[in-house]
Protein backbone atom coordinates (compact mmCIF):
# COMPACT_ATOMS: atom_id res chain seq x y z
CA UNK A 1 0.00 0.00 0.00
CA UNK A 2 1.29 3.46 -0.88
CA UNK A 3 2.36 5.59 2.05
CA UNK A 4 0.25 8.75 2.09
CA UNK A 5 1.83 10.34 5.15
CA UNK A 6 3.53 13.72 4.71
CA UNK A 7 6.98 14.30 6.24
CA UNK A 8 7.28 17.59 8.11
CA UNK A 9 10.30 19.05 9.92
CA UNK A 10 9.78 21.49 12.80
CA UNK A 11 12.84 23.30 14.15
CA UNK A 12 12.92 24.87 17.65
CA UNK A 13 9.95 22.72 18.70
CA UNK A 14 8.72 23.00 22.31
CA UNK A 15 5.69 21.46 24.07
CA UNK A 16 3.83 24.78 23.80
CA UNK A 17 3.77 24.24 20.00
CA UNK A 18 1.60 21.11 20.17
CA UNK A 19 -1.34 23.18 18.87
CA UNK A 20 0.64 23.66 15.67
CA UNK A 21 1.05 19.89 15.40
CA UNK A 22 -2.72 19.38 15.61
CA UNK A 23 -3.23 21.99 12.89
CA UNK A 24 -0.72 20.21 10.65
CA UNK A 25 -2.60 16.92 11.04
CA UNK A 26 -5.78 18.61 9.79
CA UNK A 27 -4.02 20.46 6.97
CA UNK A 28 -2.06 17.66 5.32
CA UNK A 29 -4.06 14.97 3.50
CA UNK A 30 -3.56 11.23 3.78
CA UNK A 31 -3.11 9.13 6.88
CA UNK A 32 -1.39 11.75 9.01
CA UNK A 33 2.10 13.16 9.16
CA UNK A 34 5.59 11.96 9.95
CA UNK A 35 7.00 14.70 12.14
CA UNK A 36 10.70 15.23 12.81
CA UNK A 37 11.40 17.88 15.44
CA UNK A 38 14.50 19.46 16.95
CA UNK A 39 14.85 21.95 19.76
CA UNK A 40 16.38 22.82 23.11
CA UNK A 41 13.22 22.11 25.13
CA UNK A 42 13.26 19.25 27.68
CA UNK A 43 13.42 16.00 25.72
CA UNK A 44 10.83 13.94 27.61
CA UNK A 45 8.27 16.76 27.73
CA UNK A 46 8.71 17.38 23.99
CA UNK A 47 8.29 13.71 23.11
CA UNK A 48 5.24 13.46 25.38
CA UNK A 49 3.67 16.44 23.57
CA UNK A 50 4.12 14.66 20.24
CA UNK A 51 2.70 11.38 21.53
CA UNK A 52 -0.43 13.18 22.69
CA UNK A 53 -1.58 14.14 19.17
CA UNK A 54 -3.58 11.57 17.21
CA UNK A 55 -2.42 10.97 13.63
CA UNK A 56 1.20 11.91 14.30
CA UNK A 57 4.26 9.70 14.08
CA UNK A 58 6.71 12.08 15.73
CA UNK A 59 10.35 11.96 16.76
CA UNK A 60 12.30 14.61 18.65
CA UNK A 61 16.06 15.21 18.50
CA UNK A 62 17.62 17.59 21.05
CA UNK A 63 19.65 20.35 19.47
CA UNK A 64 19.53 23.76 17.83
CA UNK A 65 21.79 26.26 16.13
CA UNK A 66 22.72 27.52 19.62
CA UNK A 67 25.32 24.74 19.50
CA UNK A 68 26.90 26.39 16.46
CA UNK A 69 26.03 26.33 12.77
CA UNK A 70 28.44 23.51 11.90
CA UNK A 71 27.33 21.30 14.79
CA UNK A 72 23.65 21.83 14.02
CA UNK A 73 24.22 21.21 10.31
CA UNK A 74 25.78 17.87 11.16
CA UNK A 75 22.79 16.96 13.36
CA UNK A 76 20.38 17.88 10.54
CA UNK A 77 22.29 15.74 8.06
CA UNK A 78 22.57 12.74 10.40
CA UNK A 79 19.12 12.64 12.03
CA UNK A 80 16.67 15.01 10.36
CA UNK A 81 17.33 14.74 6.59
CA UNK A 82 15.57 18.03 5.73
CA UNK A 83 16.08 17.54 1.97
CA UNK A 84 13.35 14.88 1.93
CA UNK A 85 10.76 16.88 3.87
CA UNK A 86 7.52 18.08 2.33
CA UNK A 87 7.86 21.25 4.40
CA UNK A 88 10.11 22.76 7.07
CA UNK A 89 8.79 25.07 9.79
CA UNK A 90 11.25 27.22 11.73
CA UNK A 91 9.71 28.41 14.99
CA UNK A 92 11.23 31.29 16.96
CA UNK A 93 13.35 30.30 19.91
CA UNK A 94 11.79 32.73 22.36
CA UNK A 95 14.48 32.21 24.99
CA UNK A 96 17.19 33.47 22.62
CA UNK A 97 18.60 36.97 23.13
CA UNK A 98 18.29 37.67 19.38
CA UNK A 99 15.28 35.60 18.30
CA UNK A 100 15.31 36.45 14.58
CA UNK A 101 19.10 36.17 14.33
CA UNK A 102 18.78 32.67 15.80
CA UNK A 103 16.19 31.79 13.14
CA UNK A 104 18.38 33.20 10.38
CA UNK A 105 21.33 31.04 11.46
CA UNK A 106 18.95 28.09 11.62
CA UNK A 107 18.08 28.68 7.96
CA UNK A 108 21.80 28.84 7.11
CA UNK A 109 22.29 25.42 8.71
CA UNK A 110 19.25 24.04 6.88
CA UNK A 111 20.54 25.32 3.56
CA UNK A 112 23.94 23.71 4.18
CA UNK A 113 22.34 20.40 5.19
CA UNK A 114 20.14 20.32 2.10
CA UNK A 115 23.03 21.19 -0.20
CA UNK A 116 22.29 20.89 -3.93
CA UNK A 117 18.95 19.11 -3.45
CA UNK A 118 15.74 21.04 -4.25
CA UNK A 119 14.73 23.25 -1.34
CA UNK A 120 11.49 22.13 0.39
CA UNK A 121 8.86 24.66 1.37
CA UNK A 122 10.35 26.60 4.29
CA UNK A 123 8.15 28.65 6.61
CA UNK A 124 9.74 30.92 9.24
CA UNK A 125 7.98 32.69 12.11
CA UNK A 126 9.81 35.89 13.08
CA UNK A 127 9.37 38.38 15.91
CA UNK A 128 10.18 41.63 14.08
CA UNK A 129 8.65 42.16 10.61
CA UNK A 130 11.55 44.47 9.74
CA UNK A 131 13.90 41.49 10.05
CA UNK A 132 12.37 39.71 7.05
CA UNK A 133 15.05 41.01 4.67
CA UNK A 134 17.68 39.09 6.66
CA UNK A 135 16.32 35.83 5.22
CA UNK A 136 16.90 36.82 1.60
CA UNK A 137 18.78 34.12 -0.30
CA UNK A 138 18.22 31.43 2.35
CA UNK A 139 15.49 29.57 0.48
CA UNK A 140 12.67 30.73 2.75
CA UNK A 141 9.26 30.40 1.10
CA UNK A 142 7.03 32.23 3.59
CA UNK A 143 7.66 34.50 6.58
CA UNK A 144 5.10 35.10 9.31
CA UNK A 145 5.16 37.45 12.28
CA UNK A 146 2.77 37.66 15.26
CA UNK A 147 0.75 40.56 13.84
CA UNK A 148 0.29 38.96 10.42
CA UNK A 149 -3.05 37.25 11.04
CA UNK A 150 -4.38 40.22 13.00
CA UNK A 151 -3.44 42.59 10.16
CA UNK A 152 -4.97 40.23 7.59
CA UNK A 153 -8.23 40.09 9.57
CA UNK A 154 -8.54 43.87 9.74
CA UNK A 155 -7.66 44.15 6.05
CA UNK A 156 -10.40 41.62 5.28
CA UNK A 157 -12.82 43.65 7.39
CA UNK A 158 -12.22 46.63 5.11
CA UNK A 159 -13.78 44.82 2.14
CA UNK A 160 -16.21 42.39 3.80
CA UNK A 161 -19.07 44.13 5.62
CA UNK A 162 -20.08 41.10 7.79
CA UNK A 163 -16.49 40.74 9.04
CA UNK A 164 -16.39 44.45 9.82
CA UNK A 165 -19.65 44.21 11.78
CA UNK A 166 -18.35 41.24 13.77
CA UNK A 167 -15.09 42.98 14.72
CA UNK A 168 -16.99 46.15 15.62
CA UNK A 169 -19.32 44.11 17.85
CA UNK A 170 -16.33 42.57 19.61
CA UNK A 171 -14.79 45.99 20.23
CA UNK A 172 -18.06 47.41 21.54
CA UNK A 173 -18.58 44.49 23.90
CA UNK A 174 -21.60 42.97 22.18
CA UNK A 175 -19.90 39.57 22.28
CA UNK A 176 -18.01 38.01 25.14
CA UNK A 177 -15.53 35.20 25.59
CA UNK A 178 -16.37 32.61 28.23
CA UNK A 179 -15.13 29.25 29.42
CA UNK A 180 -17.48 26.27 29.52
CA UNK A 181 -17.02 22.99 31.39
CA UNK A 182 -16.50 19.77 29.43
CA UNK A 183 -19.00 17.08 30.37
CA UNK A 184 -17.76 13.56 31.08
CA UNK A 185 -19.57 12.07 28.07
CA UNK A 186 -17.95 14.67 25.81
CA UNK A 187 -14.42 13.85 27.03
CA UNK A 188 -14.37 10.69 24.94
CA UNK A 189 -15.02 12.75 21.80
CA UNK A 190 -13.17 15.32 19.69
CA UNK A 191 -13.24 19.10 19.37
CA UNK A 192 -14.96 18.67 16.00
CA UNK A 193 -17.73 16.64 17.65
CA UNK A 194 -18.20 19.38 20.23
CA UNK A 195 -18.47 22.09 17.56
CA UNK A 196 -21.23 20.11 15.85
CA UNK A 197 -23.04 19.27 19.12
CA UNK A 198 -22.87 22.27 21.45
CA UNK A 199 -25.01 25.18 20.31
CA UNK A 200 -26.01 26.99 23.54
CA UNK A 201 -24.58 27.73 26.97
CA UNK A 202 -26.29 27.00 30.30
CA UNK A 203 -28.28 30.25 29.98
CA UNK A 204 -29.60 29.30 26.57
CA UNK A 205 -27.52 31.77 24.57
CA UNK A 206 -26.11 30.66 21.20
CA UNK A 207 -22.38 29.97 21.36
CA UNK A 208 -19.51 29.38 18.96
CA UNK A 209 -16.67 27.20 20.23
CA UNK A 210 -13.32 28.73 19.32
CA UNK A 211 -10.83 26.73 21.40
CA UNK A 212 -9.92 25.02 24.65
CA UNK A 213 -7.85 25.46 27.78
CA UNK A 214 -5.42 22.59 28.31
CA UNK A 215 -2.89 21.57 30.91
CA UNK A 216 0.69 22.62 30.33
CA UNK A 217 2.87 19.46 29.99
CA UNK A 218 5.72 21.44 31.53
CA UNK A 219 3.69 22.03 34.70
CA UNK A 220 2.92 25.70 34.12
CA UNK A 221 -0.42 27.50 33.96
CA UNK A 222 -3.09 26.08 31.61
CA UNK A 223 -2.59 27.13 28.00
CA UNK A 224 -5.22 28.43 25.60
CA UNK A 225 -5.42 26.78 22.16
CA UNK A 226 -7.52 28.54 19.53
CA UNK A 227 -8.99 26.09 17.00
CA UNK A 228 -6.98 23.06 18.16
CA UNK A 229 -8.28 21.07 15.16
CA UNK A 230 -11.33 18.88 14.67
CA UNK A 231 -9.41 15.73 15.71
CA UNK A 232 -8.24 17.19 19.03
CA UNK A 233 -9.11 14.75 21.83
CA UNK A 234 -11.08 16.49 24.56
CA UNK A 235 -9.64 14.17 27.22
CA UNK A 236 -6.59 16.49 27.13
CA UNK A 237 -8.62 19.68 27.75
CA UNK A 238 -9.80 21.40 30.93
CA UNK A 239 -12.57 23.60 29.47
CA UNK A 240 -13.97 25.08 26.27
CA UNK A 241 -13.42 28.66 25.11
CA UNK A 242 -16.55 30.04 23.46
CA UNK A 243 -17.94 33.28 22.01
CA UNK A 244 -21.48 34.25 23.00
CA UNK A 245 -23.63 37.35 22.68
CA UNK A 246 -24.08 39.49 25.79
CA UNK A 247 -27.61 39.98 27.10
CA UNK A 248 -28.84 43.52 26.67
C-alpha angles and dihedrals in degrees: 000000000000115000109240097180118119119226113226129181120206118190122201090019118178131174090258088067095064089106087064089053091055090050090052091053090055094044102050117068126227129046097329134283138296104224124198114187136182130185148124095257119116107290100224094045091049093049091047090053090054093047090054095065118085115228095028128115098191136176127185127207118191114234145082141185087276084086090061133278095265094048093047092046089055091050091050092050094046103041112010106040095198093184090074097049123114088217140356123214119197111199121196116260096227094192091061119104090226104031099181093042088055090052092048092053088047089057090049090055091047092051091050092048092050093047115170095349118109111278114248121224105289121198120188127191111208133187100217118044089206089065093066093096089063089072095058112129095015096103095252112160102189135012123201131186129190095261095049098093092040091052091046091052093052091045089052089050089059092065103027113066096198091053090049091051092050094050091046090052090052092051092048093049098248089131128043137198117232139171120237128197120247112234119227093245090053093053091076090057137068135259088252090056090051092051090054094044109038113070105151139033126233090277092054097252119142112254138192116209111224104168150321142257112236137183117266109242088212091060098253130124118309113279127226117230117192112209096350090188133270092269094054109128111233092211085081095054133086100199144343125260111218141174117225136168118257118240113249 
